Amino acid sequence: MDKEKMKQDLGGGNVFEIGEPNTAFAQYFIGQSYLKMLTTE
């Protein structure tokens, strides 16, 4: 599933951005996961 399709499926009004593909922890997920830092503190 691409980002644009995901935005459409979720209604386009996401509270948080999707982020970058989460390849470092892909072994723990089924399907595609994304990682976006919420804070740097």
N, CA, C and O atoms as a Tripos MOL2 file, in Angstrom:
@<TRIPOS>MOLECULE
protein
  164   163    41     0     0
PROTEIN
NO_CHARGES

@<TRIPOS>ATOM
      1 N           0.8570   -1.1750    0.0000 N.3       1 MET1
      2 CA          0.0000    0.0000    0.0000 C.3       1 MET1
      3 C           0.8990    1.2330    0.0000 C.2       1 MET1
      4 O           1.8280    1.3330    0.8010 O.2       1 MET1
      5 N           0.6230    2.1440   -0.8810 N.am      2 ASP2
      6 CA          1.4300    3.3620   -0.9280 C.3       2 ASP2
      7 C           0.8560    4.4310    0.0060 C.2       2 ASP2
      8 O          -0.2640    4.2970    0.4980 O.2       2 ASP2
      9 N           1.6210    5.4800    0.2420 N.am      3 LYS3
     10 CA          1.2250    6.5200    1.1910 C.3       3 LYS3
     11 C          -0.0700    7.2200    0.7880 C.2       3 LYS3
     12 O          -0.9120    7.5050    1.6390 O.2       3 LYS3
     13 N          -0.2340    7.5000   -0.5060 N.am      4 GLU4
     14 CA         -1.4470    8.1990   -0.9500 C.3       4 GLU4
     15 C          -2.6840    7.3370   -0.7290 C.2       4 GLU4
     16 O          -3.7230    7.8490   -0.3120 O.2       4 GLU4
     17 N          -2.5890    6.0410   -0.9990 N.am      5 LYS5
     18 CA         -3.7130    5.1300   -0.7800 C.3       5 LYS5
     19 C          -4.0300    5.0620    0.7120 C.2       5 LYS5
     20 O          -5.1980    5.0400    1.0970 O.2       5 LYS5
     21 N          -2.9930    5.0290    1.5530 N.am      6 MET6
     22 CA         -3.2010    4.9830    2.9910 C.3       6 MET6
     23 C          -3.9030    6.2490    3.4780 C.2       6 MET6
     24 O          -4.8000    6.1770    4.3190 O.2       6 MET6
     25 N          -3.5010    7.4050    2.9560 N.am      7 LYS7
     26 CA         -4.1450    8.6630    3.3420 C.3       7 LYS7
     27 C          -5.6170    8.6530    2.9630 C.2       7 LYS7
     28 O          -6.4610    9.1080    3.7350 O.2       7 LYS7
     29 N          -5.9320    8.1370    1.7770 N.am      8 GLN8
     30 CA         -7.3270    8.0510    1.3440 C.3       8 GLN8
     31 C          -8.1160    7.1300    2.2620 C.2       8 GLN8
     32 O          -9.2280    7.4640    2.6710 O.2       8 GLN8
     33 N          -7.5510    5.9770    2.5880 N.am      9 ASP9
     34 CA         -8.2350    5.0080    3.4340 C.3       9 ASP9
     35 C          -8.4960    5.5390    4.8370 C.2       9 ASP9
     36 O          -9.4930    5.1800    5.4640 O.2       9 ASP9
     37 N          -7.6030    6.3940    5.3310 N.am     10 LEU10
     38 CA         -7.7500    6.9460    6.6730 C.3      10 LEU10
     39 C          -8.5180    8.2540    6.6910 C.2      10 LEU10
     40 O          -8.6540    8.8670    7.7500 O.2      10 LEU10
     41 N          -9.0140    8.6900    5.5720 N.am     11 GLY11
     42 CA         -9.8160    9.9000    5.5190 C.3      11 GLY11
     43 C          -9.0300   11.1690    5.2810 C.2      11 GLY11
     44 O          -9.6200   12.2480    5.2190 O.2      11 GLY11
     45 N          -7.7290   11.0790    5.1460 N.am     12 GLY12
     46 CA         -6.9070   12.2400    4.8380 C.3      12 GLY12
     47 C          -6.6960   13.2050    5.9770 C.2      12 GLY12
     48 O          -5.9640   14.1810    5.8110 O.2      12 GLY12
     49 N          -7.3030   12.9790    7.1310 N.am     13 GLY13
     50 CA         -7.1690   13.9030    8.2480 C.3      13 GLY13
     51 C          -6.3510   13.3300    9.3820 C.2      13 GLY13
     52 O          -6.7930   13.3410   10.5300 O.2      13 GLY13
     53 N          -5.1810   12.8360    9.0850 N.am     14 ASN14
     54 CA         -4.3430   12.2320   10.1060 C.3      14 ASN14
     55 C          -3.8420   13.2750   11.0920 C.2      14 ASN14
     56 O          -3.5510   14.4090   10.7120 O.2      14 ASN14
     57 N          -3.7450   12.8960   12.3380 N.am     15 VAL15
     58 CA         -3.2100   13.7760   13.3650 C.3      15 VAL15
     59 C          -1.6950   13.8440   13.2240 C.2      15 VAL15
     60 O          -1.1060   14.9140   13.3770 O.2      15 VAL15
     61 N          -1.0580   12.7040   12.9300 N.am     16 PHE16
     62 CA          0.3920   12.6270   12.7900 C.3      16 PHE16
     63 C           0.7520   12.2650   11.3620 C.2      16 PHE16
     64 O          -0.0110   11.5860   10.6740 O.2      16 PHE16
     65 N           1.9110   12.7190   10.9180 N.am     17 GLU17
     66 CA          2.4070   12.3300    9.6020 C.3      17 GLU17
     67 C           2.7560   10.8480    9.6090 C.2      17 GLU17
     68 O           2.9980   10.2740   10.6710 O.2      17 GLU17
     69 N           2.7820   10.2270    8.4370 N.am     18 ILE18
     70 CA          3.0670    8.7940    8.3430 C.3      18 ILE18
     71 C           4.5220    8.4980    8.6850 C.2      18 ILE18
     72 O           4.7860    7.5300    9.3980 O.2      18 ILE18
     73 N           5.4540    9.2750    8.2160 N.am     19 GLY19
     74 CA          6.8660    9.0340    8.4970 C.3      19 GLY19
     75 C           7.5240    8.1960    7.4170 C.2      19 GLY19
     76 O           6.9710    7.9870    6.3380 O.2      19 GLY19
     77 N           8.7200    7.7230    7.7380 N.am     20 GLU20
     78 CA          9.5130    6.9410    6.7950 C.3      20 GLU20
     79 C           9.2610    5.4520    7.0120 C.2      20 GLU20
     80 O           8.9160    5.0410    8.1190 O.2      20 GLU20
     81 N           9.4300    4.6380    5.9690 N.am     21 PRO21
     82 CA          9.2880    3.1880    6.1530 C.3      21 PRO21
     83 C          10.2010    2.6870    7.2770 C.2      21 PRO21
     84 O          11.3650    3.0780    7.3600 O.2      21 PRO21
     85 N           9.6740    1.8360    8.1200 N.am     22 ASN22
     86 CA         10.3730    1.3400    9.3010 C.3      22 ASN22
     87 C          11.0700    0.0130    8.9700 C.2      22 ASN22
     88 O          10.6010   -1.0580    9.3570 O.2      22 ASN22
     89 N          12.1780    0.0980    8.2590 N.am     23 THR23
     90 CA         12.8780   -1.1130    7.8370 C.3      23 THR23
     91 C          13.7120   -1.7320    8.9580 C.2      23 THR23
     92 O          13.9680   -2.9360    8.9330 O.2      23 THR23
     93 N          14.1400   -0.9400    9.9340 N.am     24 ALA24
     94 CA         14.9760   -1.4500   11.0190 C.3      24 ALA24
     95 C          14.2410   -2.4790   11.8780 C.2      24 ALA24
     96 O          14.8660   -3.4010   12.4020 O.2      24 ALA24
     97 N          12.9240   -2.3350   12.0270 N.am     25 PHE25
     98 CA         12.1460   -3.2390   12.8660 C.3      25 PHE25
     99 C          11.1100   -4.0190   12.0600 C.2      25 PHE25
    100 O          10.1120   -4.4840   12.6120 O.2      25 PHE25
    101 N          11.3430   -4.1600   10.7640 N.am     26 ALA26
    102 CA         10.3910   -4.8320    9.8730 C.3      26 ALA26
    103 C          10.1060   -6.2640   10.2990 C.2      26 ALA26
    104 O           9.0110   -6.7730   10.0600 O.2      26 ALA26
    105 N          11.0700   -6.9150   10.9210 N.am     27 GLN27
    106 CA         10.8850   -8.3040   11.3330 C.3      27 GLN27
    107 C           9.7930   -8.4670   12.3980 C.2      27 GLN27
    108 O           9.2940   -9.5740   12.6000 O.2      27 GLN27
    109 N           9.4220   -7.3930   13.0720 N.am     28 TYR28
    110 CA          8.4150   -7.4490   14.1210 C.3      28 TYR28
    111 C           7.0080   -7.0960   13.6450 C.2      28 TYR28
    112 O           6.0680   -7.1140   14.4400 O.2      28 TYR28
    113 N           6.8520   -6.7760   12.3660 N.am     29 PHE29
    114 CA          5.5640   -6.3450   11.8310 C.3      29 PHE29
    115 C           5.1410   -7.2080   10.6530 C.2      29 PHE29
    116 O           5.9770   -7.7280    9.9140 O.2      29 PHE29
    117 N           3.8540   -7.3510   10.4940 N.am     30 ILE30
    118 CA          3.2870   -7.9600    9.3010 C.3      30 ILE30
    119 C           2.8350   -6.8040    8.4250 C.2      30 ILE30
    120 O           2.0770   -5.9500    8.8830 O.2      30 ILE30
    121 N           3.2800   -6.7570    7.1820 N.am     31 GLY31
    122 CA          2.9550   -5.6340    6.3170 C.3      31 GLY31
    123 C           3.9760   -4.5270    6.4800 C.2      31 GLY31
    124 O           5.0860   -4.7670    6.9550 O.2      31 GLY31
    125 N           3.6120   -3.3230    6.0940 N.am     32 GLN32
    126 CA          4.5300   -2.1800    6.1320 C.3      32 GLN32
    127 C           4.2590   -1.3250    7.3650 C.2      32 GLN32
    128 O           3.1080   -1.0060    7.6630 O.2      32 GLN32
    129 N           5.3080   -0.9580    8.0750 N.am     33 SER33
    130 CA          5.1710   -0.0330    9.2010 C.3      33 SER33
    131 C           5.9930    1.2130    8.9050 C.2      33 SER33
    132 O           6.9290    1.1870    8.1070 O.2      33 SER33
    133 N           5.6220    2.2950    9.5620 N.am     34 TYR34
    134 CA          6.2900    3.5770    9.3630 C.3      34 TYR34
    135 C           6.7020    4.1310   10.7140 C.2      34 TYR34
    136 O           6.0700    3.8500   11.7320 O.2      34 TYR34
    137 N           7.7760    4.9280   10.7150 N.am     35 LEU35
    138 CA          8.2840    5.4950   11.9510 C.3      35 LEU35
    139 C           8.4400    7.0050   11.7960 C.2      35 LEU35
    140 O           9.0810    7.4820   10.8600 O.2      35 LEU35
    141 N           7.8520    7.7360   12.7150 N.am     36 LYS36
    142 CA          7.9410    9.1900   12.7380 C.3      36 LYS36
    143 C           8.1630    9.6340   14.1770 C.2      36 LYS36
    144 O           7.3350    9.3710   15.0490 O.2      36 LYS36
    145 N           9.2870   10.3100   14.4230 N.am     37 MET37
    146 CA          9.5820   10.7960   15.7680 C.3      37 MET37
    147 C           8.5960   11.9060   16.1360 C.2      37 MET37
    148 O           8.3630   12.8260   15.3520 O.2      37 MET37
    149 N           8.0230   11.8090   17.3290 N.am     38 LEU38
    150 CA          7.0940   12.8320   17.8000 C.3      38 LEU38
    151 C           7.8170   13.9410   18.5400 C.2      38 LEU38
    152 O           7.3710   15.0890   18.5350 O.2      38 LEU38
    153 N           8.9230   13.6080   19.1700 N.am     39 THR39
    154 CA          9.7100   14.5870   19.9030 C.3      39 THR39
    155 C          11.1650   14.1320   19.9280 C.2      39 THR39
    156 O          11.4510   12.9460   19.7620 O.2      39 THR39
    157 N          12.0640   15.0520   20.1300 N.am     40 THR40
    158 CA         13.4770   14.6940   20.2120 C.3      40 THR40
    159 C          13.9680   14.7000   21.6520 C.2      40 THR40
    160 O          15.1480   14.4490   21.9000 O.2      40 THR40
    161 N          13.0940   14.9780   22.5950 N.am     41 GLU41
    162 CA         13.4630   15.0060   24.0170 C.3      41 GLU41
    163 C          13.1410   13.6950   24.6850 C.2      41 GLU41
    164 O          13.3830   13.5360   25.8810 O.2      41 GLU41
@<TRIPOS>BOND
     1     1     2 1
     2     2     3 1
     3     3     4 2
     4     3     5 am
     5     5     6 1
     6     6     7 1
     7     7     8 2
     8     7     9 am
     9     9    10 1
    10    10    11 1
    11    11    12 2
    12    11    13 am
    13    13    14 1
    14    14    15 1
    15    15    16 2
    16    15    17 am
    17    17    18 1
    18    18    19 1
    19    19    20 2
    20    19    21 am
    21    21    22 1
    22    22    23 1
    23    23    24 2
    24    23    25 am
    25    25    26 1
    26    26    27 1
    27    27    28 2
    28    27    29 am
    29    29    30 1
    30    30    31 1
    31    31    32 2
    32    31    33 am
    33    33    34 1
    34    34    35 1
    35    35    36 2
    36    35    37 am
    37    37    38 1
    38    38    39 1
    39    39    40 2
    40    39    41 am
    41    41    42 1
    42    42    43 1
    43    43    44 2
    44    43    45 am
    45    45    46 1
    46    46    47 1
    47    47    48 2
    48    47    49 am
    49    49    50 1
    50    50    51 1
    51    51    52 2
    52    51    53 am
    53    53    54 1
    54    54    55 1
    55    55    56 2
    56    55    57 am
    57    57    58 1
    58    58    59 1
    59    59    60 2
    60    59    61 am
    61    61    62 1
    62    62    63 1
    63    63    64 2
    64    63    65 am
    65    65    66 1
    66    66    67 1
    67    67    68 2
    68    67    69 am
    69    69    70 1
    70    70    71 1
    71    71    72 2
    72    71    73 am
    73    73    74 1
    74    74    75 1
    75    75    76 2
    76    75    77 am
    77    77    78 1
    78    78    79 1
    79    79    80 2
    80    79    81 am
    81    81    82 1
    82    82    83 1
    83    83    84 2
    84    83    85 am
    85    85    86 1
    86    86    87 1
    87    87    88 2
    88    87    89 am
    89    89    90 1
    90    90    91 1
    91    91    92 2
    92    91    93 am
    93    93    94 1
    94    94    95 1
    95    95    96 2
    96    95    97 am
    97    97    98 1
    98    98    99 1
    99    99   100 2
   100    99   101 am
   101   101   102 1
   102   102   103 1
   103   103   104 2
   104   103   105 am
   105   105   106 1
   106   106   107 1
   107   107   108 2
   108   107   109 am
   109   109   110 1
   110   110   111 1
   111   111   112 2
   112   111   113 am
   113   113   114 1
   114   114   115 1
   115   115   116 2
   116   115   117 am
   117   117   118 1
   118   118   119 1
   119   119   120 2
   120   119   121 am
   121   121   122 1
   122   122   123 1
   123   123   124 2
   124   123   125 am
   125   125   126 1
   126   126   127 1
   127   127   128 2
   128   127   129 am
   129   129   130 1
   130   130   131 1
   131   131   132 2
   132   131   133 am
   133   133   134 1
   134   134   135 1
   135   135   136 2
   136   135   137 am
   137   137   138 1
   138   138   139 1
   139   139   140 2
   140   139   141 am
   141   141   142 1
   142   142   143 1
   143   143   144 2
   144   143   145 am
   145   145   146 1
   146   146   147 1
   147   147   148 2
   148   147   149 am
   149   149   150 1
   150   150   151 1
   151   151   152 2
   152   151   153 am
   153   153   154 1
   154   154   155 1
   155   155   156 2
   156   155   157 am
   157   157   158 1
   158   158   159 1
   159   159   160 2
   160   159   161 am
   161   161   162 1
   162   162   163 1
   163   163   164 2
@<TRIPOS>SUBSTRUCTURE
     1 MET1         2 RESIDUE 1 A MET
     2 ASP2         6 RESIDUE 1 A ASP
     3 LYS3        10 RESIDUE 1 A LYS
     4 GLU4        14 RESIDUE 1 A GLU
     5 LYS5        18 RESIDUE 1 A LYS
     6 MET6        22 RESIDUE 1 A MET
     7 LYS7        26 RESIDUE 1 A LYS
     8 GLN8        30 RESIDUE 1 A GLN
     9 ASP9        34 RESIDUE 1 A ASP
    10 LEU10       38 RESIDUE 1 A LEU
    11 GLY11       42 RESIDUE 1 A GLY
    12 GLY12       46 RESIDUE 1 A GLY
    13 GLY13       50 RESIDUE 1 A GLY
    14 ASN14       54 RESIDUE 1 A ASN
    15 VAL15       58 RESIDUE 1 A VAL
    16 PHE16       62 RESIDUE 1 A PHE
    17 GLU17       66 RESIDUE 1 A GLU
    18 ILE18       70 RESIDUE 1 A ILE
    19 GLY19       74 RESIDUE 1 A GLY
    20 GLU20       78 RESIDUE 1 A GLU
    21 PRO21       82 RESIDUE 1 A PRO
    22 ASN22       86 RESIDUE 1 A ASN
    23 THR23       90 RESIDUE 1 A THR
    24 ALA24       94 RESIDUE 1 A ALA
    25 PHE25       98 RESIDUE 1 A PHE
    26 ALA26      102 RESIDUE 1 A ALA
    27 GLN27      106 RESIDUE 1 A GLN
    28 TYR28      110 RESIDUE 1 A TYR
    29 PHE29      114 RESIDUE 1 A PHE
    30 ILE30      118 RESIDUE 1 A ILE
    31 GLY31      122 RESIDUE 1 A GLY
    32 GLN32      126 RESIDUE 1 A GLN
    33 SER33      130 RESIDUE 1 A SER
    34 TYR34      134 RESIDUE 1 A TYR
    35 LEU35      138 RESIDUE 1 A LEU
    36 LYS36      142 RESIDUE 1 A LYS
    37 MET37      146 RESIDUE 1 A MET
    38 LEU38      150 RESIDUE 1 A LEU
    39 THR39      154 RESIDUE 1 A THR
    40 THR40      158 RESIDUE 1 A THR
    41 GLU41      162 RESIDUE 1 A GLU
